[in-house]
Amino acid sequence: MNDANPTVLVVDDEPVNIDILLEYLEDTGYRTESAADGLAAWQMLEADPGRYDVVILDRMMPGLNGLEVLSRIKEHPVLQSVPVILQTAMTAKQEVVEGLQAGAYYYLTKPFDEDML
């Protein structure tokens, strides 16, 4: 982690979801940045691979989806060690297993409980 105040990248195509997560994380001492889609997130991660300590990544997004971003992260020599939390409304056991097998550190279902973060 960068220091006592880790930086979290929050990625979601729904602005209200980003706002909720940013508010909670900032209130608990994290530095935050956000991206509205997978491609923007990947560009941010690739541009500065050491910048983020954790990525909270929505699974279902248009274009580059969460699993595709996660796959790129896990293939990157620097980013592969960054914990990725997948968040989604998909609660089927198979979806959770697929996300964890792809390399997610944790799987958070929406709507999330702040205690789960």
Backbone as CSV, one residue per row, in Angstrom:
resi,resn,N_x,N_y,N_z,CA_x,CA_y,CA_z,C_x,C_y,C_z
1,MET,0.835,-1.173,0.000,0.000,0.000,0.000,0.885,1.243,0.000
2,ASN,0.354,2.308,-0.539,1.135,3.526,-0.677,1.511,4.146,0.655
3,ASP,0.586,4.243,1.589,0.852,4.817,2.902,-0.324,4.526,3.813
4,ALA,-0.464,5.330,4.869,-1.548,5.101,5.827,-2.927,5.338,5.225
5,ASN,-2.999,6.071,4.128,-4.272,6.335,3.460,-4.237,5.742,2.055
6,PRO,-4.595,4.477,1.937,-4.550,3.817,0.631,-5.463,4.488,-0.397
7,THR,-5.088,4.345,-1.651,-5.876,4.893,-2.749,-6.690,3.778,-3.397
8,VAL,-7.991,4.025,-3.507,-8.920,3.053,-4.068,-9.478,3.599,-5.377
9,LEU,-9.429,2.780,-6.414,-10.063,3.122,-7.686,-11.418,2.429,-7.725
10,VAL,-12.482,3.229,-7.840,-13.849,2.711,-7.893,-14.325,2.803,-9.340
11,VAL,-14.773,1.673,-9.883,-15.181,1.618,-11.288,-16.615,1.116,-11.378
12,ASP,-17.492,1.949,-11.925,-18.899,1.572,-12.070,-19.515,2.468,-13.131
13,ASP,-20.418,1.920,-13.925,-21.068,2.722,-14.962,-22.305,3.447,-14.440
14,GLU,-22.643,3.247,-13.174,-23.776,3.939,-12.556,-23.243,5.011,-11.601
15,PRO,-23.418,6.303,-11.934,-22.885,7.379,-11.098,-23.318,7.306,-9.635
16,VAL,-24.549,6.903,-9.365,-25.008,6.840,-7.978,-24.204,5.808,-7.189
17,ASN,-23.841,4.696,-7.819,-23.030,3.687,-7.136,-21.641,4.224,-6.818
18,ILE,-21.069,4.960,-7.760,-19.765,5.577,-7.515,-19.863,6.547,-6.350
19,ASP,-20.879,7.402,-6.360,-21.039,8.398,-5.296,-21.148,7.755,-3.920
20,ILE,-21.930,6.689,-3.812,-22.106,6.008,-2.525,-20.779,5.437,-2.035
21,LEU,-20.075,4.753,-2.910,-18.800,4.155,-2.513,-17.755,5.209,-2.180
22,LEU,-17.654,6.250,-2.999,-16.670,7.296,-2.728,-16.924,7.957,-1.386
23,GLU,-18.177,8.279,-1.106,-18.505,8.924,0.165,-18.112,8.036,1.342
24,TYR,-18.478,6.776,1.283,-18.154,5.863,2.374,-16.639,5.710,2.537
25,LEU,-15.941,5.483,1.445,-14.495,5.272,1.520,-13.760,6.513,2.009
26,GLU,-14.144,7.673,1.510,-13.503,8.913,1.943,-13.778,9.192,3.412
27,ASP,-14.996,8.906,3.867,-15.335,9.096,5.281,-14.527,8.183,6.192
28,THR,-14.058,7.072,5.669,-13.272,6.142,6.478,-11.768,6.285,6.239
29,GLY,-11.360,7.350,5.535,-9.950,7.683,5.435,-9.226,7.275,4.167
30,TYR,-9.924,6.701,3.217,-9.277,6.308,1.969,-9.233,7.473,0.996
31,ARG,-8.206,7.490,0.184,-8.172,8.395,-0.962,-8.862,7.653,-2.096
32,THR,-9.607,8.368,-2.906,-10.378,7.696,-3.950,-10.242,8.382,-5.300
33,GLU,-10.403,7.579,-6.317,-10.556,8.050,-7.686,-11.605,7.152,-8.314
34,SER,-12.178,7.608,-9.417,-13.228,6.794,-10.029,-13.122,6.812,-11.545
35,ALA,-13.734,5.788,-12.119,-13.852,5.675,-13.571,-15.254,5.181,-13.870
36,ALA,-15.824,5.676,-14.962,-17.212,5.352,-15.305,-17.354,4.132,-16.207
37,ASP,-16.231,3.543,-16.614,-16.309,2.329,-17.427,-14.981,1.589,-17.370
38,GLY,-15.000,0.370,-17.874,-13.819,-0.473,-17.806,-12.641,0.049,-18.601
39,LEU,-12.894,0.610,-19.767,-11.804,1.126,-20.588,-11.106,2.293,-19.898
40,ALA,-11.881,3.225,-19.351,-11.285,4.356,-18.637,-10.469,3.865,-17.443
41,ALA,-10.994,2.880,-16.730,-10.275,2.321,-15.582,-8.957,1.700,-16.027
42,TRP,-9.004,0.909,-17.079,-7.789,0.263,-17.559,-6.750,1.302,-17.977
43,GLN,-7.178,2.363,-18.640,-6.246,3.415,-19.047,-5.610,4.077,-17.829
44,MET,-6.394,4.304,-16.778,-5.859,4.894,-15.547,-4.861,3.945,-14.882
45,LEU,-5.198,2.684,-14.806,-4.322,1.690,-14.184,-3.024,1.527,-14.967
46,GLU,-3.134,1.449,-16.258,-1.962,1.246,-17.104,-1.041,2.466,-17.109
47,ALA,-1.629,3.661,-17.013,-0.840,4.891,-17.033,0.024,5.045,-15.784
48,ASP,-0.440,4.521,-14.656,0.297,4.659,-13.396,0.070,3.408,-12.545
49,PRO,0.735,2.309,-12.878,0.456,1.022,-12.246,0.649,0.980,-10.731
50,GLY,1.470,1.835,-10.181,1.704,1.811,-8.737,0.805,2.729,-7.936
51,ARG,-0.115,3.388,-8.584,-0.934,4.417,-7.934,-2.020,3.863,-7.019
52,TYR,-2.617,2.746,-7.374,-3.802,2.259,-6.658,-3.468,1.065,-5.778
53,ASP,-4.027,1.086,-4.574,-3.810,0.008,-3.615,-4.909,-1.042,-3.686
54,VAL,-6.084,-0.631,-4.116,-7.239,-1.520,-4.236,-8.090,-1.021,-5.401
55,VAL,-8.726,-1.959,-6.110,-9.674,-1.606,-7.165,-11.013,-2.245,-6.818
56,ILE,-12.062,-1.423,-6.788,-13.427,-1.930,-6.628,-14.072,-1.812,-7.997
57,LEU,-14.408,-2.949,-8.567,-14.729,-3.030,-9.983,-16.107,-3.641,-10.203
58,ASP,-16.984,-2.880,-10.851,-18.295,-3.414,-11.212,-18.103,-4.497,-12.267
59,ARG,-18.818,-5.570,-12.114,-18.672,-6.677,-13.065,-19.380,-6.404,-14.383
60,MET,-20.586,-5.844,-14.312,-21.403,-5.658,-15.516,-21.351,-4.203,-15.982
61,MET,-20.553,-3.973,-17.025,-20.446,-2.646,-17.626,-20.411,-2.821,-19.136
62,PRO,-20.907,-1.829,-19.866,-20.810,-1.910,-21.327,-19.354,-1.774,-21.768
63,GLY,-19.061,-2.288,-22.928,-17.689,-2.205,-23.430,-16.809,-3.209,-22.707
64,LEU,-15.776,-2.728,-22.087,-14.846,-3.566,-21.331,-15.471,-3.860,-19.969
65,ASN,-15.925,-5.093,-19.753,-16.613,-5.399,-18.495,-15.617,-5.700,-17.375
66,GLY,-16.141,-5.894,-16.186,-15.293,-6.086,-15.022,-14.374,-7.288,-15.108
67,LEU,-14.864,-8.402,-15.627,-14.011,-9.589,-15.751,-12.885,-9.362,-16.753
68,GLU,-13.160,-8.602,-17.802,-12.116,-8.301,-18.785,-11.046,-7.395,-18.181
69,VAL,-11.460,-6.414,-17.398,-10.488,-5.546,-16.725,-9.688,-6.369,-15.722
70,LEU,-10.365,-7.209,-14.954,-9.689,-8.067,-13.981,-8.646,-8.948,-14.669
71,SER,-8.986,-9.511,-15.799,-8.050,-10.349,-16.545,-6.807,-9.559,-16.950
72,ARG,-6.994,-8.343,-17.418,-5.854,-7.498,-17.799,-4.990,-7.171,-16.583
73,ILE,-5.645,-6.884,-15.461,-4.904,-6.581,-14.232,-4.045,-7.778,-13.838
74,LYS,-4.613,-8.961,-13.863,-3.899,-10.166,-13.431,-2.773,-10.553,-14.383
75,GLU,-2.818,-10.082,-15.619,-1.755,-10.360,-16.589,-0.645,-9.311,-16.554
76,HIS,-0.868,-8.192,-15.889,0.095,-7.094,-15.856,1.137,-7.359,-14.764
77,PRO,2.427,-7.220,-15.070,3.459,-7.570,-14.092,3.435,-6.749,-12.800
78,VAL,2.992,-5.520,-12.849,2.929,-4.688,-11.641,1.546,-4.758,-11.004
79,LEU,0.519,-4.672,-11.810,-0.852,-4.612,-11.296,-1.360,-5.931,-10.730
80,GLN,-0.760,-7.044,-11.122,-1.298,-8.347,-10.719,-1.390,-8.534,-9.212
81,SER,-0.631,-7.770,-8.441,-0.684,-7.908,-6.981,-1.709,-6.980,-6.324
82,VAL,-2.351,-6.119,-7.100,-3.352,-5.197,-6.553,-4.648,-5.969,-6.283
83,PRO,-5.157,-5.917,-5.043,-6.422,-6.602,-4.753,-7.578,-5.964,-5.526
84,VAL,-8.402,-6.813,-6.120,-9.571,-6.360,-6.867,-10.815,-6.931,-6.205
85,ILE,-11.729,-6.039,-5.857,-13.021,-6.440,-5.305,-14.040,-6.275,-6.420
86,LEU,-14.658,-7.370,-6.824,-15.718,-7.297,-7.830,-17.025,-6.973,-7.132
87,GLN,-17.777,-6.055,-7.702,-19.103,-5.761,-7.157,-20.130,-5.929,-8.266
88,THR,-21.261,-6.501,-7.893,-22.285,-6.746,-8.895,-23.610,-7.089,-8.250
89,ALA,-24.645,-6.953,-9.029,-25.969,-7.385,-8.586,-26.170,-8.865,-8.878
90,MET,-25.244,-9.466,-9.610,-25.336,-10.887,-9.944,-24.984,-11.711,-8.705
91,THR,-25.943,-12.467,-8.203,-25.710,-13.201,-6.962,-25.690,-14.714,-7.133
92,ALA,-25.844,-15.191,-8.344,-25.814,-16.634,-8.575,-24.442,-17.187,-8.185
93,LYS,-24.449,-18.339,-7.554,-23.208,-18.951,-7.079,-22.173,-19.061,-8.195
94,GLN,-22.601,-19.435,-9.387,-21.681,-19.593,-10.512,-20.976,-18.280,-10.846
95,GLU,-21.694,-17.157,-10.756,-21.094,-15.847,-11.051,-20.025,-15.506,-10.018
96,VAL,-20.315,-15.801,-8.756,-19.353,-15.539,-7.683,-18.110,-16.400,-7.889
97,VAL,-18.305,-17.674,-8.134,-17.184,-18.592,-8.349,-16.348,-18.142,-9.542
98,GLU,-16.999,-17.757,-10.618,-16.288,-17.304,-11.816,-15.421,-16.083,-11.510
99,GLY,-15.966,-15.125,-10.765,-15.203,-13.933,-10.410,-14.002,-14.247,-9.537
100,LEU,-14.191,-15.104,-8.554,-13.090,-15.477,-7.668,-12.034,-16.286,-8.417
101,GLN,-12.455,-17.170,-9.295,-11.502,-17.949,-10.087,-10.719,-17.064,-11.052
102,ALA,-11.312,-15.966,-11.467,-10.628,-15.031,-12.369,-9.573,-14.211,-11.637
103,GLY,-9.582,-14.282,-10.303,-8.553,-13.587,-9.544,-9.049,-12.499,-8.624
104,ALA,-10.356,-12.341,-8.494,-10.879,-11.326,-7.574,-10.502,-11.690,-6.141
105,TYR,-10.176,-10.690,-5.363,-9.836,-10.874,-3.957,-11.092,-11.116,-3.132
106,TYR,-12.174,-10.451,-3.537,-13.435,-10.532,-2.804,-14.561,-10.235,-3.779
107,TYR,-15.745,-10.683,-3.441,-16.912,-10.480,-4.299,-17.987,-9.805,-3.466
108,LEU,-18.374,-8.603,-3.835,-19.337,-7.801,-3.093,-20.617,-7.682,-3.907
109,THR,-21.747,-8.077,-3.317,-23.009,-7.982,-4.048,-23.721,-6.674,-3.740
110,LYS,-24.404,-6.149,-4.762,-25.183,-4.914,-4.618,-26.624,-5.287,-4.306
111,PRO,-27.312,-4.510,-3.508,-26.759,-3.388,-2.749,-25.864,-3.925,-1.639
112,PHE,-24.772,-3.224,-1.393,-23.819,-3.716,-0.415,-24.078,-3.107,0.954
113,ASP,-23.648,-3.830,1.945,-23.708,-3.380,3.331,-22.337,-2.788,3.646
114,GLU,-22.278,-1.604,4.216,-20.998,-0.959,4.503,-20.095,-1.835,5.356
115,ASP,-20.666,-2.674,6.205,-19.856,-3.567,7.031,-19.097,-4.585,6.188
116,MET,-19.581,-4.860,4.994,-18.920,-5.825,4.118,-17.652,-5.260,3.492
117,LEU,-17.531,-3.937,3.433,-16.319,-3.328,2.900,-15.237,-3.383,3.940
